[in-house]
Amino acid sequence: MAEKQYTSFADFWPFYLREHSRPGTRALHYIGTSLVVALAIVALVTANWWLLAAMPVAGYFFAWIAHFAHEKNRPATFTYPLWSLGADFRMWWLWLTGRLGPELERAGVER
């Protein structure tokens, strides 16, 4: 069966959350995204622009470990790179602000 093709971020978002159904998977994403944000801030404050090169490594390292070793699925980044990046930051922000739970429930993710 062919994988569903998403044509809008609104349709992609619930799929993204379902692909991150395990709490451990989301936790590893939060670590990676937090490191990306920290690296960006430190790069801006110190003008050490080489830190920007470490951002994708920090983010993708934890995310891919989460998918391959923990969630056992293929990262959505491979098919939807920009939407996955946006969804990762959205998931991280909703988690930080305590508003992720209802989004997970709407997507059918059991907590």
Helices and strands as residue ranges (DSSP letters): H 9-18, H 23-46, H 51-65, I 66-71, G 76-78, H 81-96, H 100-106
